[in-house]
C-alpha cells in the first residue's frame, strides 16, 4: 500500500484536537477562577507598604551617605542636603520601577485572561470570545 492510501484511511483528527483544546482552555479558566485569591485589600496593602518602604529606604540611604560625607569632608550641611535630595530621587525611581513592573504584570494578566487593560476578570469590560 502506498502512503496516500494510508492517509486516506486515517480519520481527520483536527476537529477532535480543536474540541479538546477548547474544552481544556475552559477547564483551565474555571480552575483559575476558583483558585484566584480573594484578598485584593491585603494585596493593595502589601503593594503600598512595598512602595513606601522603597521610597523611605532611598531617602534614608541618601541621608546616611550625606551625613557620612559631612563628617568625612567637614562640609556640613551640604552633604546632608545633597544626600536627602539624591535619596528622594532614588526613592521616586524605586516607586516608578515597581509601578512599571506591576503595570506590565497587569497587562500580561489581562492578555491571558482575555480582559481589556485595566479590567478585572468577571467585570463588564471583559471580552466575549
N, CA, C and O atoms as CSV, one atom per row, in Angstrom:
chain,resi,resn,atom,element,x,y,z
A,1,UNK,N,N,0.839,-1.186,0.000
A,1,UNK,CA,C,0.000,0.000,0.000
A,1,UNK,C,C,0.880,1.243,0.000
A,1,UNK,O,O,1.982,1.249,0.547
A,2,UNK,N,N,0.380,2.258,-0.607
A,2,UNK,CA,C,1.157,3.482,-0.668
A,2,UNK,C,C,0.826,4.381,0.519
A,2,UNK,O,O,-0.117,4.137,1.271
A,3,UNK,N,N,1.622,5.410,0.655
A,3,UNK,CA,C,1.417,6.359,1.751
A,3,UNK,C,C,0.107,7.121,1.572
A,3,UNK,O,O,-0.544,7.486,2.551
A,4,UNK,N,N,-0.272,7.357,0.332
A,4,UNK,CA,C,-1.506,8.063,0.039
A,4,UNK,C,C,-2.722,7.265,0.518
A,4,UNK,O,O,-3.680,7.843,1.032
A,5,UNK,N,N,-2.686,5.953,0.351
A,5,UNK,CA,C,-3.788,5.109,0.806
A,5,UNK,C,C,-3.892,5.105,2.326
A,5,UNK,O,O,-4.992,5.093,2.879
A,6,UNK,N,N,-2.717,5.115,3.015
A,6,UNK,CA,C,-2.726,5.144,4.477
A,6,UNK,C,C,-3.361,6.430,4.993
A,6,UNK,O,O,-4.113,6.402,5.967
A,7,UNK,N,N,-3.063,7.557,4.349
A,7,UNK,CA,C,-3.630,8.832,4.774
A,7,UNK,C,C,-5.126,8.892,4.502
A,7,UNK,O,O,-5.872,9.525,5.248
A,8,UNK,N,N,-5.547,8.256,3.471
A,8,UNK,CA,C,-6.973,8.262,3.141
A,8,UNK,C,C,-7.774,7.479,4.174
A,8,UNK,O,O,-8.931,7.809,4.433
A,9,UNK,N,N,-7.179,6.451,4.765
A,9,UNK,CA,C,-7.876,5.637,5.755
A,9,UNK,C,C,-7.825,6.238,7.160
A,9,UNK,O,O,-8.643,5.888,8.011
A,10,UNK,N,N,-6.877,7.134,7.410
A,10,UNK,CA,C,-6.722,7.742,8.728
A,10,UNK,C,C,-7.779,8.828,8.908
A,10,UNK,O,O,-7.895,9.716,8.064
A,11,UNK,N,N,-8.545,8.774,9.985
A,11,UNK,CA,C,-9.571,9.809,10.199
A,11,UNK,C,C,-8.925,11.162,10.488
A,11,UNK,O,O,-7.818,11.234,11.022
A,12,UNK,N,N,-9.623,12.218,10.132
A,12,UNK,CA,C,-9.136,13.581,10.361
A,12,UNK,C,C,-9.299,13.912,11.838
A,12,UNK,O,O,-10.414,13.918,12.359
A,13,UNK,N,N,-8.197,14.186,12.503
A,13,UNK,CA,C,-8.206,14.454,13.943
A,13,UNK,C,C,-8.166,15.946,14.271
A,13,UNK,O,O,-8.166,16.310,15.447
A,14,UNK,N,N,-8.133,16.810,13.269
A,14,UNK,CA,C,-8.001,18.244,13.558
A,14,UNK,C,C,-9.210,18.771,14.327
A,14,UNK,O,O,-9.053,19.594,15.228
A,15,UNK,N,N,-10.413,18.309,13.985
A,15,UNK,CA,C,-11.608,18.754,14.712
A,15,UNK,C,C,-11.587,18.241,16.152
A,15,UNK,O,O,-11.975,18.960,17.073
A,16,UNK,N,N,-11.138,17.006,16.346
A,16,UNK,CA,C,-11.034,16.466,17.699
A,16,UNK,C,C,-10.035,17.255,18.533
A,16,UNK,O,O,-10.272,17.527,19.710
A,17,UNK,N,N,-8.916,17.618,17.915
A,17,UNK,CA,C,-7.902,18.391,18.639
A,17,UNK,C,C,-8.408,19.786,18.979
A,17,UNK,O,O,-8.136,20.295,20.066
A,18,UNK,N,N,-9.140,20.406,18.063
A,18,UNK,CA,C,-9.691,21.739,18.340
A,18,UNK,C,C,-10.691,21.677,19.483
A,18,UNK,O,O,-10.704,22.540,20.361
A,19,UNK,N,N,-11.531,20.641,19.462
A,19,UNK,CA,C,-12.511,20.469,20.524
A,19,UNK,C,C,-11.822,20.220,21.865
A,19,UNK,O,O,-12.214,20.781,22.888
A,20,UNK,N,N,-10.794,19.375,21.847
A,20,UNK,CA,C,-10.041,19.107,23.065
A,20,UNK,C,C,-9.384,20.376,23.588
A,20,UNK,O,O,-9.412,20.637,24.791
A,21,UNK,N,N,-8.791,21.171,22.692
A,21,UNK,CA,C,-8.137,22.419,23.093
A,21,UNK,C,C,-9.149,23.383,23.701
A,21,UNK,O,O,-8.860,24.036,24.704
A,22,UNK,N,N,-10.341,23.476,23.099
A,22,UNK,CA,C,-11.369,24.368,23.628
A,22,UNK,C,C,-11.812,23.928,25.023
A,22,UNK,O,O,-11.921,24.749,25.933
A,23,UNK,N,N,-12.066,22.619,25.187
A,23,UNK,CA,C,-12.512,22.115,26.488
A,23,UNK,C,C,-11.424,22.286,27.543
A,23,UNK,O,O,-11.717,22.620,28.691
A,24,UNK,N,N,-10.164,22.056,27.155
A,24,UNK,CA,C,-9.061,22.223,28.098
A,24,UNK,C,C,-8.928,23.678,28.529
A,24,UNK,O,O,-8.716,23.964,29.708
A,25,UNK,N,N,-9.051,24.592,27.580
A,25,UNK,CA,C,-8.968,26.023,27.915
A,25,UNK,C,C,-10.077,26.440,28.864
A,25,UNK,O,O,-9.849,27.224,29.785
A,26,UNK,N,N,-11.286,25.916,28.640
A,26,UNK,CA,C,-12.397,26.239,29.536
A,26,UNK,C,C,-12.154,25.709,30.942
A,26,UNK,O,O,-12.425,26.405,31.921
A,27,UNK,N,N,-11.647,24.488,31.053
A,27,UNK,CA,C,-11.374,23.920,32.382
A,27,UNK,C,C,-10.275,24.692,33.094
A,27,UNK,O,O,-10.366,24.930,34.298
A,28,UNK,N,N,-9.242,25.084,32.366
A,28,UNK,CA,C,-8.161,25.863,32.979
A,28,UNK,C,C,-8.699,27.201,33.470
A,28,UNK,O,O,-8.354,27.642,34.566
A,29,UNK,N,N,-9.541,27.851,32.669
A,29,UNK,CA,C,-10.111,29.145,33.073
A,29,UNK,C,C,-10.982,28.996,34.318
A,29,UNK,O,O,-10.918,29.834,35.218
A,30,UNK,N,N,-11.808,27.921,34.384
A,30,UNK,CA,C,-12.632,27.704,35.577
A,30,UNK,C,C,-11.767,27.433,36.795
A,30,UNK,O,O,-12.068,27.915,37.887
A,31,UNK,N,N,-10.696,26.668,36.621
A,31,UNK,CA,C,-9.794,26.374,37.745
A,31,UNK,C,C,-9.121,27.643,38.245
A,31,UNK,O,O,-8.991,27.846,39.453
A,32,UNK,N,N,-8.697,28.491,37.328
A,32,UNK,CA,C,-8.056,29.756,37.734
A,32,UNK,C,C,-9.025,30.647,38.488
A,32,UNK,O,O,-8.642,31.304,39.456
A,33,UNK,N,N,-10.280,30.677,38.052
A,33,UNK,CA,C,-11.278,31.477,38.756
A,33,UNK,C,C,-11.511,30.964,40.167
A,33,UNK,O,O,-11.672,31.750,41.100
A,34,UNK,N,N,-11.528,29.627,40.327
A,34,UNK,CA,C,-11.736,29.044,41.659
A,34,UNK,C,C,-10.561,29.314,42.583
A,34,UNK,O,O,-10.751,29.586,43.768
A,35,UNK,N,N,-9.361,29.241,42.056
A,35,UNK,CA,C,-8.164,29.353,42.895
A,35,UNK,C,C,-7.635,30.771,42.990
A,35,UNK,O,O,-6.639,31.008,43.673
A,36,UNK,N,N,-8.275,31.716,42.324
A,36,UNK,CA,C,-7.823,33.106,42.388
A,36,UNK,C,C,-8.002,33.631,43.805
A,36,UNK,O,O,-9.077,33.476,44.384
A,37,UNK,N,N,-6.981,34.241,44.370
A,37,UNK,CA,C,-7.117,34.747,45.741
A,37,UNK,C,C,-8.112,35.911,45.793
A,37,UNK,O,O,-8.143,36.760,44.902
A,38,UNK,N,N,-8.899,35.931,46.826
A,38,UNK,CA,C,-9.902,36.971,47.016
A,38,UNK,C,C,-9.427,38.020,48.014
A,38,UNK,O,O,-10.253,38.675,48.650
A,39,UNK,N,N,-8.138,38.191,48.165
A,39,UNK,CA,C,-7.593,39.108,49.162
A,39,UNK,C,C,-7.044,40.346,48.472
A,39,UNK,O,O,-5.867,40.671,48.628
A,40,UNK,N,N,-7.886,41.043,47.708
A,40,UNK,CA,C,-7.426,42.215,46.983
A,40,UNK,C,C,-7.084,43.365,47.928
A,40,UNK,O,O,-6.203,44.166,47.616
A,41,UNK,N,N,-7.758,43.468,49.077
A,41,UNK,CA,C,-7.431,44.553,50.001
A,41,UNK,C,C,-6.079,44.317,50.647
A,41,UNK,O,O,-5.306,45.260,50.814
A,42,UNK,N,N,-5.778,43.079,51.015
A,42,UNK,CA,C,-4.465,42.825,51.595
A,42,UNK,C,C,-3.387,42.956,50.530
A,42,UNK,O,O,-2.261,43.347,50.837
A,43,UNK,N,N,-3.713,42.636,49.289
A,43,UNK,CA,C,-2.763,42.808,48.215
A,43,UNK,C,C,-2.458,44.287,48.014
A,43,UNK,O,O,-1.300,44.653,47.814
A,44,UNK,N,N,-3.469,45.138,48.062
A,44,UNK,CA,C,-3.261,46.577,47.933
A,44,UNK,C,C,-2.427,47.105,49.101
A,44,UNK,O,O,-1.573,47.974,48.924
A,45,UNK,N,N,-2.684,46.576,50.278
A,45,UNK,CA,C,-1.906,46.990,51.440
A,45,UNK,C,C,-0.443,46.607,51.263
A,45,UNK,O,O,0.441,47.419,51.537
A,46,UNK,N,N,-0.174,45.407,50.818
A,46,UNK,CA,C,1.218,44.972,50.659
A,46,UNK,C,C,1.926,45.774,49.573
A,46,UNK,O,O,3.119,46.056,49.690
A,47,UNK,N,N,1.203,46.145,48.517
A,47,UNK,CA,C,1.806,46.962,47.466
A,47,UNK,C,C,2.139,48.342,48.007
A,47,UNK,O,O,3.211,48.875,47.722
A,48,UNK,N,N,1.236,48.927,48.782
A,48,UNK,CA,C,1.508,50.259,49.325
A,48,UNK,C,C,2.667,50.232,50.318
A,48,UNK,O,O,3.460,51.172,50.361
A,49,UNK,N,N,2.776,49.172,51.114
A,49,UNK,CA,C,3.901,49.056,52.042
A,49,UNK,C,C,5.202,48.896,51.271
A,49,UNK,O,O,6.230,49.455,51.652
A,50,UNK,N,N,5.154,48.123,50.173
A,50,UNK,CA,C,6.358,47.935,49.358
A,50,UNK,C,C,6.811,49.256,48.748
A,50,UNK,O,O,8.002,49.567,48.765
A,51,UNK,N,N,5.867,50.043,48.205
A,51,UNK,CA,C,6.215,51.343,47.635
A,51,UNK,C,C,6.760,52.287,48.702
A,51,UNK,O,O,7.765,52.966,48.492
A,52,UNK,N,N,6.088,52.318,49.841
A,52,UNK,CA,C,6.523,53.211,50.917
A,52,UNK,C,C,7.890,52.855,51.457
A,52,UNK,O,O,8.714,53.735,51.702
A,53,UNK,N,N,8.138,51.562,51.645
A,53,UNK,CA,C,9.449,51.160,52.170
A,53,UNK,C,C,10.554,51.398,51.146
A,53,UNK,O,O,11.679,51.730,51.521
A,54,UNK,N,N,10.251,51.233,49.857
A,54,UNK,CA,C,11.247,51.529,48.821
A,54,UNK,C,C,11.603,52.996,48.793
A,54,UNK,O,O,12.768,53.363,48.639
A,55,UNK,N,N,10.579,53.845,48.943
A,55,UNK,CA,C,10.835,55.288,48.968
A,55,UNK,C,C,11.596,55.687,50.226
A,55,UNK,O,O,12.585,56.417,50.154
A,56,UNK,N,N,11.135,55.207,51.377
A,56,UNK,CA,C,11.799,55.557,52.639
A,56,UNK,C,C,13.231,55.038,52.663
A,56,UNK,O,O,14.128,55.708,53.174
A,57,UNK,N,N,13.445,53.858,52.118
A,57,UNK,CA,C,14.803,53.306,52.067
A,57,UNK,C,C,15.732,54.178,51.245
A,57,UNK,O,O,16.876,54.409,51.636
A,58,UNK,N,N,15.250,54.668,50.104
A,58,UNK,CA,C,16.066,55.559,49.279
A,58,UNK,C,C,16.426,56.844,50.010
A,58,UNK,O,O,17.569,57.297,49.967
A,59,UNK,N,N,15.438,57.424,50.682
A,59,UNK,CA,C,15.694,58.671,51.422
A,59,UNK,C,C,16.657,58.418,52.583
A,59,UNK,O,O,17.574,59.209,52.805
A,60,UNK,N,N,16.462,57.334,53.319
A,60,UNK,CA,C,17.349,57.048,54.456
A,60,UNK,C,C,18.777,56.770,54.015
A,60,UNK,O,O,19.720,57.247,54.646
A,61,UNK,N,N,18.951,56.016,52.953
A,61,UNK,CA,C,20.313,55.737,52.469
A,61,UNK,C,C,20.974,57.020,51.976
A,61,UNK,O,O,22.147,57.262,52.260
A,62,UNK,N,N,20.226,57.847,51.237
A,62,UNK,CA,C,20.780,59.120,50.778
A,62,UNK,C,C,21.155,60.024,51.939
A,62,UNK,O,O,22.200,60.675,51.904
A,63,UNK,N,N,20.317,60.074,52.970
A,63,UNK,CA,C,20.605,60.888,54.147
A,63,UNK,C,C,21.834,60.369,54.886
A,63,UNK,O,O,22.679,61.154,55.317
A,64,UNK,N,N,21.933,59.067,55.030
A,64,UNK,CA,C,23.096,58.489,55.715
A,64,UNK,C,C,24.390,58.764,54.956
A,64,UNK,O,O,25.418,59.078,55.556
A,65,UNK,N,N,24.331,58.641,53.627
A,65,UNK,CA,C,25.541,58.942,52.848
A,65,UNK,C,C,25.892,60.418,52.921
A,65,UNK,O,O,27.070,60.771,52.971
A,66,UNK,N,N,24.885,61.287,52.927
A,66,UNK,CA,C,25.147,62.719,53.071
A,66,UNK,C,C,25.739,63.049,54.424
A,66,UNK,O,O,26.657,63.864,54.521
A,67,UNK,N,N,25.223,62.423,55.470
A,67,UNK,CA,C,25.767,62.638,56.807
A,67,UNK,C,C,27.223,62.164,56.882
A,67,UNK,O,O,28.069,62.829,57.480
A,68,UNK,N,N,27.506,61.007,56.270
A,68,UNK,CA,C,28.884,60.496,56.260
A,68,UNK,C,C,29.802,61.444,55.489
A,68,UNK,O,O,30.946,61.667,55.886
A,69,UNK,N,N,29.296,62.003,54.383
A,69,UNK,CA,C,30.100,62.961,53.619
A,69,UNK,C,C,30.359,64.213,54.450
A,69,UNK,O,O,31.455,64.771,54.397
A,70,UNK,N,N,29.365,64.661,55.216
A,70,UNK,CA,C,29.554,65.815,56.099
A,70,UNK,C,C,30.666,65.547,57.105
A,70,UNK,O,O,31.531,66.398,57.314
A,71,UNK,N,N,30.653,64.381,57.726
A,71,UNK,CA,C,31.661,64.055,58.745
A,71,UNK,C,C,33.040,63.858,58.126
A,71,UNK,O,O,34.045,64.295,58.686
A,72,UNK,N,N,33.085,63.197,56.967
A,72,UNK,CA,C,34.375,62.864,56.361
A,72,UNK,C,C,35.044,64.087,55.732
A,72,UNK,O,O,36.250,64.281,55.887
A,73,UNK,N,N,34.269,64.910,55.024
A,73,UNK,CA,C,34.826,66.059,54.313
A,73,UNK,C,C,34.649,67.378,55.064
A,73,UNK,O,O,35.154,68.408,54.616
A,74,UNK,N,N,33.944,67.367,56.196
A,74,UNK,CA,C,33.693,68.560,57.003
A,74,UNK,C,C,33.040,69.666,56.162
A,74,UNK,O,O,33.521,70.798,56.114
A,75,UNK,N,N,31.936,69.307,55.503
A,75,UNK,CA,C,31.236,70.256,54.628
A,75,UNK,C,C,29.796,70.484,55.085
A,75,UNK,O,O,28.944,70.846,54.272
A,76,UNK,N,N,29.514,70.281,56.356
A,76,UNK,CA,C,28.148,70.379,56.867
A,76,UNK,C,C,27.541,71.716,56.493
A,76,UNK,O,O,28.259,72.716,56.515
A,77,UNK,N,N,26.327,71.794,56.169
A,77,UNK,CA,C,25.237,70.855,55.993
A,77,UNK,C,C,25.046,70.400,54.545
A,77,UNK,O,O,24.049,69.749,54.233
A,78,UNK,N,N,25.985,70.734,53.660
A,78,UNK,CA,C,25.785,70.482,52.227
A,78,UNK,C,C,25.720,68.997,51.874
A,78,UNK,O,O,24.935,68.603,51.011
A,79,UNK,N,N,26.514,68.193,52.513
A,79,UNK,CA,C,26.476,66.758,52.236
A,79,UNK,C,C,25.117,66.161,52.570
A,79,UNK,O,O,24.570,65.364,51.808
A,80,UNK,N,N,24.584,66.558,53.715
A,80,UNK,CA,C,23.275,66.059,54.136
A,80,UNK,C,C,22.182,66.527,53.178
A,80,UNK,O,O,21.311,65.740,52.809
A,81,UNK,N,N,22.216,67.797,52.770
A,81,UNK,CA,C,21.204,68.306,51.845
A,81,UNK,C,C,21.254,67.586,50.499
A,81,UNK,O,O,20.221,67.182,49.966
A,82,UNK,N,N,22.435,67.431,49.965
A,82,UNK,CA,C,22.583,66.729,48.689
A,82,UNK,C,C,22.162,65.272,48.850
A,82,UNK,O,O,21.511,64.715,47.966
A,83,UNK,N,N,22.526,64.652,49.965
A,83,UNK,CA,C,22.150,63.264,50.206
A,83,UNK,C,C,20.643,63.077,50.293
A,83,UNK,O,O,20.109,62.104,49.761
A,84,UNK,N,N,19.949,64.002,50.960
A,84,UNK,CA,C,18.488,63.915,51.066
A,84,UNK,C,C,17.855,64.065,49.679
A,84,UNK,O,O,16.937,63.324,49.330
A,85,UNK,N,N,18.343,65.015,48.902
A,85,UNK,CA,C,17.785,65.228,47.565
A,85,UNK,C,C,18.024,64.008,46.681
A,85,UNK,O,O,17.114,63.558,45.985
A,86,UNK,N,N,19.243,63.470,46.703
A,86,UNK,CA,C,19.534,62.277,45.910
A,86,UNK,C,C,18.750,61.061,46.417
A,86,UNK,O,O,18.312,60.231,45.621
A,87,UNK,N,N,18.576,60.957,47.728
A,87,UNK,CA,C,17.776,59.879,48.287
A,87,UNK,C,C,16.316,59.984,47.877
A,87,UNK,O,O,15.669,58.977,47.589
A,88,UNK,N,N,15.799,61.210,47.852
A,88,UNK,CA,C,14.432,61.439,47.398
A,88,UNK,C,C,14.277,60.997,45.944
A,88,UNK,O,O,13.300,60.337,45.589
A,89,UNK,N,N,15.245,61.365,45.105
A,89,UNK,CA,C,15.202,60.968,43.695
A,89,UNK,C,C,15.303,59.449,43.552
A,89,UNK,O,O,14.608,58.853,42.730
A,90,UNK,N,N,16.160,58.832,44.346
A,90,UNK,CA,C,16.285,57.372,44.292
A,90,UNK,C,C,14.995,56.697,44.756
A,90,UNK,O,O,14.591,55.686,44.182
A,91,UNK,N,N,14.352,57.234,45.774
A,91,UNK,CA,C,13.083,56.687,46.242
A,91,UNK,C,C,11.995,56.790,45.184
A,91,UNK,O,O,11.232,55.844,44.988
A,92,UNK,N,N,11.916,57.923,44.499
A,92,UNK,CA,C,10.947,58.067,43.415
A,92,UNK,C,C,11.245,57.097,42.278
A,92,UNK,O,O,10.331,56.534,41.676
A,93,UNK,N,N,12.529,56.905,41.989
A,93,UNK,CA,C,12.917,55.951,40.943
A,93,UNK,C,C,12.494,54.535,41.334
A,93,UNK,O,O,12.035,53.770,40.486
A,94,UNK,N,N,12.646,54.182,42.611
A,94,UNK,CA,C,12.209,52.859,43.072
A,94,UNK,C,C,10.703,52.683,42.872
A,94,UNK,O,O,10.257,51.634,42.406
A,95,UNK,N,N,9.928,53.698,43.222
A,95,UNK,CA,C,8.475,53.630,43.064
A,95,UNK,C,C,8.101,53.498,41.588
A,95,UNK,O,O,7.242,52.689,41.238
A,96,UNK,N,N,8.732,54.279,40.731
A,96,UNK,CA,C,8.420,54.224,39.306
A,96,UNK,C,C,8.775,52.871,38.709
A,96,UNK,O,O,8.040,52.356,37.866
A,97,UNK,N,N,9.893,52.289,39.134
A,97,UNK,CA,C,10.297,50.981,38.635
A,97,UNK,C,C,9.304,49.908,39.083
A,97,UNK,O,O,8.917,49.059,38.279
A,98,UNK,N,N,8.889,49.930,40.341
A,98,UNK,CA,C,7.919,48.958,40.845
A,98,UNK,C,C,6.562,49.122,40.170
A,98,UNK,O,O,5.903,48.133,39.852
A,99,UNK,N,N,6.140,50.377,39.947
A,99,UNK,CA,C,4.851,50.617,39.291
A,99,UNK,C,C,4.879,50.142,37.841
A,99,UNK,O,O,3.890,49.598,37.350
A,100,UNK,N,N,6.003,50.341,37.154
A,100,UNK,CA,C,6.114,49.860,35.770
A,100,UNK,C,C,6.066,48.340,35.722
A,100,UNK,O,O,5.451,47.767,34.823
A,101,UNK,N,N,6.706,47.684,36.680
A,101,UNK,CA,C,6.677,46.215,36.731
A,101,UNK,C,C,5.261,45.720,37.016
A,101,UNK,O,O,4.814,44.741,36.418
A,102,UNK,N,N,4.556,46.390,37.923
A,102,UNK,CA,C,3.175,45.998,38.229
A,102,UNK,C,C,2.271,46.231,37.030
A,102,UNK,O,O,1.376,45.429,36.764
A,103,UNK,N,N,2.495,47.319,36.306
A,103,UNK,CA,C,1.701,47.610,35.118
A,103,UNK,C,C,1.924,46.549,34.047
A,103,UNK,O,O,0.970,46.099,33.413
A,104,UNK,N,N,3.170,46.149,33.841
A,104,UNK,CA,C,3.471,45.107,32.859
A,104,UNK,C,C,2.846,43.779,33.269
A,104,UNK,O,O,2.341,43.042,32.423
A,105,UNK,N,N,2.876,43.473,34.561
A,105,UNK,CA,C,2.266,42.233,35.058
A,105,UNK,C,C,0.754,42.255,34.873
A,105,UNK,O,O,0.163,41.246,34.489
A,106,UNK,N,N,0.121,43.397,35.141
A,106,UNK,CA,C,-1.328,43.518,34.950
A,106,UNK,C,C,-1.706,43.393,33.481
A,106,UNK,O,O,-2.728,42.790,33.152
A,107,UNK,N,N,-0.887,43.961,32.592
A,107,UNK,CA,C,-1.172,43.854,31.161
A,107,UNK,C,C,-1.045,42.409,30.695
A,107,UNK,O,O,-1.846,41.943,29.884
A,108,UNK,N,N,-0.040,41.698,31.205
A,108,UNK,CA,C,0.122,40.288,30.838
A,108,UNK,C,C,-1.030,39.457,31.377
A,108,UNK,O,O,-1.507,38.553,30.691
A,109,UNK,N,N,-1.485,39.741,32.582
A,109,UNK,CA,C,-2.621,39.022,33.163
A,109,UNK,C,C,-3.887,39.305,32.370
A,109,UNK,O,O,-4.672,38.393,32.112
A,110,UNK,N,N,-4.095,40.557,31.982
A,110,UNK,CA,C,-5.275,40.911,31.200
A,110,UNK,C,C,-5.255,40.220,29.845
A,110,UNK,O,O,-6.300,39.816,29.335
A,111,UNK,N,N,-4.076,40.085,29.266
A,111,UNK,CA,C,-3.964,39.426,27.966
A,111,UNK,C,C,-4.284,37.939,28.070
A,111,UNK,O,O,-4.961,37.389,27.201
A,112,UNK,N,N,-3.801,37.281,29.127
A,112,UNK,CA,C,-4.047,35.847,29.263
A,112,UNK,C,C,-5.471,35.542,29.686
A,112,UNK,O,O,-5.989,34.473,29.362
A,113,UNK,N,N,-6.122,36.455,30.405
A,113,UNK,CA,C,-7.494,36.209,30.845
A,113,UNK,C,C,-8.520,36.727,29.848
A,113,UNK,O,O,-9.713,36.461,29.992
A,114,UNK,N,N,-8.066,37.468,28.834
A,114,UNK,CA,C,-8.995,37.979,27.835
A,114,UNK,C,C,-9.700,39.240,28.257
A,114,UNK,O,O,-10.752,39.564,27.706
A,115,UNK,N,N,-9.164,39.960,29.207
A,115,UNK,CA,C,-9.769,41.202,29.675
A,115,UNK,C,C,-9.093,42.371,28.996
A,115,UNK,O,O,-7.941,42.288,28.570
A,116,UNK,N,N,-9.836,43.469,28.904
A,116,UNK,CA,C,-9.217,44.690,28.424
A,116,UNK,C,C,-8.276,45.201,29.488
A,116,UNK,O,O,-8.420,44.856,30.661
A,117,UNK,N,N,-7.309,46.024,29.096
A,117,UNK,CA,C,-6.346,46.550,30.045
A,117,UNK,C,C,-7.071,47.353,31.112
A,117,UNK,O,O,-7.864,48.241,30.801
A,118,UNK,N,N,-6.797,47.040,32.359
A,118,UNK,CA,C,-7.400,47.729,33.482
A,118,UNK,C,C,-8.670,47.084,33.977
A,118,UNK,O,O,-9.168,47.456,35.040
A,119,UNK,N,N,-9.211,46.131,33.246
A,119,UNK,CA,C,-10.450,45.479,33.664
A,119,UNK,C,C,-10.113,44.213,34.435
A,119,UNK,O,O,-9.157,43.509,34.111
A,120,UNK,N,N,-10.888,43.943,35.429
A,120,UNK,CA,C,-10.707,42.722,36.214
A,120,UNK,C,C,-11.542,41.616,35.601
A,120,UNK,O,O,-12.607,41.880,35.044
A,121,UNK,N,N,-11.068,40.369,35.696
A,121,UNK,CA,C,-11.879,39.256,35.202
A,121,UNK,C,C,-13.240,39.240,35.891
A,121,UNK,O,O,-13.331,39.422,37.105
A,122,UNK,N,N,-14.286,39.024,35.118
A,122,UNK,CA,C,-15.622,38.995,35.681
A,122,UNK,C,C,-16.335,40.331,35.642
A,122,UNK,O,O,-17.527,40.403,35.942
A,123,UNK,N,N,-15.618,41.405,35.272
A,123,UNK,CA,C,-16.272,42.711,35.203
A,123,UNK,C,C,-16.990,42.851,33.869
A,123,UNK,O,O,-16.898,41.968,33.016
A,124,UNK,N,N,-17.705,43.960,33.684
A,124,UNK,CA,C,-18.446,44.184,32.447
A,124,UNK,C,C,-17.533,44.440,31.254
A,124,UNK,O,O,-17.970,44.317,30.110
A,125,UNK,N,N,-16.271,44.794,31.501
A,125,UNK,CA,C,-15.357,45.136,30.424
A,125,UNK,C,C,-14.633,43.921,29.852
A,125,UNK,O,O,-13.780,44.078,28.979
A,126,UNK,N,N,-14.948,42.719,30.318
A,126,UNK,CA,C,-14.274,41.541,29.780
A,126,UNK,C,C,-14.779,41.260,28.384
A,126,UNK,O,O,-15.936,41.530,28.062
A,127,UNK,N,N,-13.903,40.717,27.555
A,127,UNK,CA,C,-14.231,40.429,26.169
A,127,UNK,C,C,-14.991,39.113,26.082
A,127,UNK,O,O,-14.763,38.190,26.864
A,128,UNK,N,N,-15.869,39.051,25.144
A,128,UNK,CA,C,-16.585,37.807,24.852
A,128,UNK,C,C,-15.896,37.170,23.662
A,128,UNK,O,O,-15.790,37.796,22.608
A,129,UNK,N,N,-15.430,35.953,23.803
A,129,UNK,CA,C,-14.779,35.246,22.691
A,129,UNK,C,C,-15.738,34.324,21.993
A,129,UNK,O,O,-15.359,33.650,21.035
